Amino acid sequence: MSNSTLDLLKLLSSPEDLRESIRQMVQDAMNDLMKVELDSVLGYQRYGREGESSQNCRNGSYQRFFDTEYGPVELNVPRDRKNEFSTALFDAYQRRSPWLEDMVIALYQKGNTTSEICELIEKLYGHHYSKQTVSNITEASQALVERFNQRPLKKRYSILYIDATFTKIRRTTVESEAVYLVLGIDEEGKREILSYCITPNESSEIWKDVFEDLKNRGVEQVLLGVMDGLKGLDTSFLSYFPKADIQRCTVHFMRNICKRVRVQDRLEVATELKEIFASRNELEALERCETMKQKWKKAYPKLFEDYLNRPHMFTYFKYPISIWGSIRTTNWIENTNKQLKRLIKKKEQFPNEGSAERFLVNLFTIQNEKLGSRIMKGFDLAYPKLVGMFEGRYE
């Protein structure tokens, strides 16, 4: 067995020695490459006779420590008299290769805190990064936030799901603030998180700003808005999309009724409500509503009369049956909110609104990339009728 083979086996048996060997190779390679780059700029090699007639020449070097995937390397960056040399290996004030930024942002997207990221980097690469350094790197993803908020949207969306969740943000104090979300399904059935907004409270007036943003970014035609029963939300929505229908979330509706009846009645009431929403058509649903009112009017004289007469409960009957299960509830947007809360829980709170935005947009971008090529269940069958509904309302 040759000496070189023995040396290689020794390195492979010791990960620390292997990493140090690679780090040294990277350091030597970068220094050699910069020397070659300078030769190209000057037009002659070191000690070449062509330099005697050249109007530019070498002017020493300066030291730079540069963080790589294999650890920090010590570089001797060459200079020339006319200051024309600039290496292509890194930017003028860059102190680390992109691997760290990419890894930190990926970990941040997964919900890891800055402390957890610092500890992980130290364990993997043996050198320490402060929380501030990691925080500065995550701020570099601010450009992603701007691109997300300014990207143009499609003209047509069959369905808009509208809901808000809450997260803790520090301003002068730490309080829960509303995160407004709009998720869309286009006419082909593809899903996308369209827009968000962060404010201290949920209000139908703030929703107007969200809908105006959608209009400004290209949304013109909407068939249906699926939402909960927040007072004034339906009016705000229709002021921007007057030709759209509204469907109140049936799950929210059932929860609201069940909260207002005695515990011993809840299972029976919930079962009857499910049967109403499982009806084959609107007429059958209305008949079951009337039966339910008569049954419970003695125990709850006003409750069912008020709730079962509310508007926008059975709009889904106007749409193809293959998508009824998708459009009579806000389940999809609520599942998205659950994922957000699960990841946000690790952080406990955001230090400011900008930090919350970067975190949310990173997650939204991943979600959109994951869902963008998938057609939601039933929408392939519903496509011809949905196109006809767009043409009937807007063309």
C-alpha positions in Angstrom: 0.0 0.0 0.0 1.5 3.4 -1.1 2.2 6.2 1.3 -0.5 8.4 -0.4 -3.1 5.7 0.2 -2.1 5.4 3.8 -2.4 9.2 4.2 -5.9 9.1 2.6 -7.1 6.3 4.9 -5.8 8.2 7.9 -7.7 11.4 6.9 -10.9 9.4 6.3 -10.7 7.9 9.7 -10.5 11.3 11.4 -13.2 13.7 10.3 -11.5 16.7 12.1 -8.3 16.1 10.1 -10.2 15.7 6.9 -12.1 19.0 7.4 -8.8 20.8 8.2 -7.1 19.3 5.1 -10.0 20.5 2.9 -10.0 23.9 4.6 -6.3 24.2 3.8 -6.8 23.2 0.2 -9.6 25.7 -0.2 -7.4 28.4 1.3 -4.5 27.6 -1.1 -6.8 27.3 -4.1 -8.4 30.7 -3.4 -5.0 32.4 -3.0 -3.6 30.8 -6.2 -6.7 31.8 -8.1 -6.4 35.5 -7.1 -2.8 35.5 -8.3 -3.9 34.1 -11.7 -6.7 36.8 -11.8 -4.1 39.5 -11.1 -1.9 38.2 -13.9 -4.8 38.5 -16.3 -5.5 42.1 -15.2 -1.9 43.2 -15.6 -1.3 41.2 -18.8 1.9 39.5 -17.5 3.0 36.9 -14.9 5.1 37.8 -11.8 8.7 38.6 -12.8 7.7 38.5 -16.5 9.8 40.8 -18.7 6.6 42.2 -20.1 6.1 44.1 -16.9 9.0 46.4 -17.6 7.0 48.2 -20.2 3.6 48.0 -18.4 2.1 51.0 -16.9 0.6 49.0 -14.0 2.3 46.6 -11.6 1.8 44.6 -8.4 1.5 46.6 -5.2 1.6 44.0 -2.4 -1.4 42.4 -0.8 -3.7 42.8 2.2 -5.0 40.1 4.6 -8.6 39.0 4.7 -10.2 36.3 6.8 -13.1 34.6 4.9 -15.6 32.1 6.3 -16.2 29.1 4.1 -18.2 25.9 4.6 -15.1 24.2 5.9 -14.1 26.9 8.3 -12.3 30.3 8.2 -9.5 30.7 5.6 -6.7 33.3 5.6 -6.4 35.1 2.2 -3.7 37.4 0.8 -5.7 39.6 -1.6 -3.3 41.1 -4.1 -3.3 44.7 -5.1 -2.1 46.7 -8.1 -0.9 50.3 -8.5 -3.9 51.5 -10.4 -6.4 49.7 -8.2 -8.0 48.0 -11.2 -7.9 44.5 -9.7 -11.1 43.0 -8.2 -11.4 39.3 -7.6 -14.4 37.4 -8.9 -14.3 35.0 -5.8 -16.1 37.4 -3.5 -17.4 41.0 -3.3 -15.4 43.9 -2.0 -16.7 43.8 1.6 -17.9 40.2 1.7 -16.7 38.2 4.7 -18.3 34.8 4.2 -19.4 32.6 1.3 -23.1 32.2 0.5 -23.4 28.7 2.1 -23.9 30.3 5.5 -26.6 32.6 4.4 -28.4 29.8 2.6 -28.2 27.5 5.6 -29.3 30.1 8.1 -32.3 31.2 6.0 -33.3 27.5 5.5 -33.1 26.9 9.2 -35.0 30.1 9.9 -37.7 29.0 7.4 -38.1 25.8 9.4 -38.9 27.8 12.6 -35.5 27.5 14.4 -34.7 30.4 16.7 -31.5 32.5 16.3 -30.0 30.8 19.4 -30.7 27.3 18.0 -29.1 28.3 14.7 -26.0 29.6 16.4 -25.6 26.4 18.4 -26.0 24.3 15.3 -23.4 26.2 13.3 -20.9 25.9 16.2 -21.5 22.2 16.5 -21.2 21.6 12.7 -18.4 24.0 11.8 -16.5 24.6 15.1 -16.7 28.4 15.0 -19.1 30.7 16.8 -21.5 33.2 15.3 -23.4 35.7 17.4 -27.2 36.0 17.5 -26.7 39.4 15.9 -24.8 37.9 13.0 -27.5 35.3 12.4 -30.2 38.0 12.7 -28.3 40.2 10.1 -28.3 37.2 7.7 -32.0 36.6 8.1 -32.6 40.3 7.3 -31.0 39.7 4.0 -34.2 37.8 3.0 -36.0 41.2 3.1 -35.8 41.3 -0.7 -37.9 38.1 -0.8 -40.6 40.0 1.2 -40.7 42.8 -1.2 -40.8 40.5 -4.2 -43.7 38.5 -2.6 -45.7 41.7 -1.9 -45.1 43.2 -5.3 -45.5 40.2 -7.5 -48.4 40.4 -10.0 -51.3 38.1 -9.5 -53.6 36.4 -12.0 -56.7 38.0 -13.4 -59.1 35.2 -12.4 -59.5 33.3 -9.1 -62.4 30.9 -8.7 -62.2 31.0 -4.9 -60.7 33.3 -2.4 -60.4 32.0 1.2 -60.3 34.8 3.7 -59.3 34.4 7.4 -57.0 35.8 10.1 -54.7 34.2 12.7 -52.8 35.7 15.5 -49.1 35.9 16.5 -47.1 37.7 19.2 -45.1 40.7 18.2 -43.0 43.1 20.2 -43.5 46.8 19.7 -43.3 48.7 23.0 -44.8 45.6 24.6 -45.5 42.0 23.4 -49.1 41.5 22.3 -51.0 39.2 19.9 -51.6 40.8 16.5 -53.7 39.7 13.6 -52.2 38.2 10.5 -54.7 38.6 7.6 -54.5 35.9 5.0 -56.0 35.5 1.5 -55.5 32.2 -0.2 -56.7 31.7 -3.8 -57.7 28.9 -6.2 -57.4 29.9 -9.8 -59.8 28.7 -12.5 -57.7 25.6 -13.1 -57.8 24.6 -9.5 -54.2 25.5 -8.5 -53.7 26.9 -5.0 -51.6 30.0 -3.9 -51.2 32.2 -0.9 -51.9 35.6 -2.4 -51.6 38.2 0.2 -51.1 38.9 3.9 -51.2 41.9 6.3 -50.2 42.4 9.9 -52.1 44.8 12.2 -52.9 44.9 16.0 -56.6 43.9 15.5 -58.9 42.1 13.1 -61.3 44.6 11.5 -63.4 44.7 8.3 -61.9 48.1 7.6 -58.4 46.6 7.4 -59.7 43.8 5.1 -60.6 46.6 2.7 -56.8 47.4 2.4 -56.1 43.7 1.8 -58.7 43.5 -1.0 -57.5 46.8 -2.6 -54.0 45.3 -2.7 -55.3 42.3 -4.6 -57.0 44.6 -7.1 -53.9 46.7 -7.5 -51.8 43.6 -8.3 -54.1 42.3 -11.0 -57.1 40.4 -9.5 -60.2 41.4 -11.5 -62.6 38.4 -11.5 -63.6 36.4 -8.5 -66.4 33.9 -8.3 -66.6 33.1 -4.6 -65.3 34.4 -1.3 -65.2 31.9 1.6 -65.0 33.5 5.0 -66.2 33.4 8.6 -68.9 35.7 10.0 -66.9 38.7 11.0 -69.2 41.7 11.0 -68.8 43.8 7.9 -66.4 41.4 6.2 -68.9 40.4 3.5 -69.6 44.1 2.8 -65.9 45.0 2.5 -65.4 42.1 0.2 -68.3 42.9 -2.1 -67.2 46.6 -2.4 -64.2 45.4 -4.3 -65.6 42.2 -6.0 -69.3 43.1 -6.4 -70.0 40.2 -8.9 -68.7 37.6 -6.5 -70.7 35.2 -4.3 -70.1 34.7 -0.6 -70.0 31.4 1.3 -69.9 31.5 5.1 -67.8 28.8 6.6 -70.1 26.0 7.7 -67.6 24.7 10.3 -67.5 28.2 12.0 -71.3 28.3 11.8 -71.7 24.9 13.6 -69.2 25.8 16.3 -71.1 29.1 17.0 -74.4 27.3 17.4 -72.9 24.4 19.5 -71.4 27.0 21.9 -74.9 28.3 22.6 -76.6 25.1 23.5 -76.3 22.9 26.6 -73.6 20.3 26.6 -76.0 17.4 26.6 -77.6 18.8 23.4 -74.4 19.4 21.4 -73.9 16.1 19.8 -77.5 15.9 18.6 -77.5 19.5 17.3 -74.1 18.9 15.5 -75.4 15.8 13.9 -78.5 17.5 12.5 -76.4 20.5 11.3 -74.1 18.1 9.4 -77.1 16.5 7.8 -78.3 19.9 6.6 -75.0 20.7 4.9 -74.9 17.2 3.4 -78.2 17.8 1.6 -78.4 17.1 -2.2 -79.7 20.6 -3.0 -80.7 23.9 -1.5 -84.4 23.0 -1.3 -83.7 19.9 0.8 -81.3 21.9 3.0 -84.0 24.5 3.7 -86.6 21.9 4.5 -84.2 20.3 7.0 -83.6 23.8 8.5 -87.3 24.2 9.1 -87.6 20.8 10.7 -84.8 21.6 13.0 -86.3 25.0 14.0 -89.6 23.3 14.9 -87.8 20.7 17.0 -85.7 23.0 19.1 -88.0 26.1 19.2 -89.2 25.3 22.7 -85.8 24.7 24.2 -84.1 27.5 22.3 -86.8 29.8 20.9 -84.6 32.4 19.2 -81.3 30.7 18.6 -82.1 28.5 15.6 -84.6 31.0 14.1 -81.8 33.6 14.0 -78.9 31.4 12.9 -80.6 29.2 10.3 -81.9 32.3 8.5 -78.5 33.9 8.1 -77.5 34.7 4.5 -74.7 33.1 2.5 -75.1 29.6 4.1 -76.0 27.6 1.0 -74.2 29.4 -1.8 -72.1 26.3 -2.5 -75.1 24.7 -4.1 -74.7 27.0 -7.1 -71.3 25.4 -7.9 -70.3 22.0 -9.3 -70.9 19.2 -6.8 -67.3 18.0 -7.1 -66.0 21.1 -5.2 -68.7 21.4 -2.5 -66.5 19.9 0.1 -63.7 22.4 -0.7 -65.8 25.6 -0.8 -68.3 25.3 2.1 -65.5 25.6 4.8 -62.3 27.6 5.3 -60.5 24.3 6.2 -57.7 24.8 3.8 -56.8 28.3 5.1 -57.2 27.0 8.7 -54.8 24.2 8.1 -52.3 26.8 6.8 -52.9 28.8 10.0 -52.2 25.6 12.1 -48.9 25.1 10.4 -47.9 28.7 11.0 -48.8 28.5 14.6 -46.9 25.2 15.1 -43.7 26.8 13.6 -44.3 30.2 15.3 -44.7 28.5 18.7 -40.9 27.7 18.7 -40.2 31.4 18.6 -42.7 32.5 21.3 -42.6 36.1 19.9 -41.2 38.2 17.1 -38.9 41.1 18.1 -40.5 43.4 15.5 -42.9 43.4 12.6 -40.2 43.1 10.0 -39.0 39.8 11.6 -42.5 38.4 11.5 -42.9 39.4 7.9 -39.6 37.7 6.8 -40.6 34.6 8.7 -44.1 34.4 7.2 -43.1 35.2 3.6 -40.4 32.5 3.7 -43.0 30.0 4.8 -45.6 31.3 2.2 -43.0 31.0 -0.6 -42.2 27.4 0.3 -45.9 26.6 0.5 -46.6 28.2 -2.9 -43.8 26.2 -4.5 -45.1 23.0 -3.0 -48.8 23.6 -4.1 -48.4 25.5 -7.3 -48.4 22.5 -9.6 -51.2 20.6 -7.8 -54.8 20.8 -8.8 -57.2 20.9 -5.8 -59.5 17.9 -5.5 -62.6 18.1 -7.7 -61.5 21.3 -9.6 -60.5 19.3 -12.7 -64.1 18.1 -13.1 -65.5 21.6 -12.3 -63.3 23.5 -14.7 -65.7 23.7 -17.7 -68.5 25.0 -15.5 -66.3 27.5 -13.7 -65.1 28.9 -17.0 -68.7 29.3 -18.0 -69.5 31.1 -14.8 -66.6 33.6 -15.3 -67.9 34.3 -18.9 -71.4 34.6 -17.7 -70.6 37.2 -15.0 -67.7 39.1 -16.5 -67.7 38.8 -20.2 
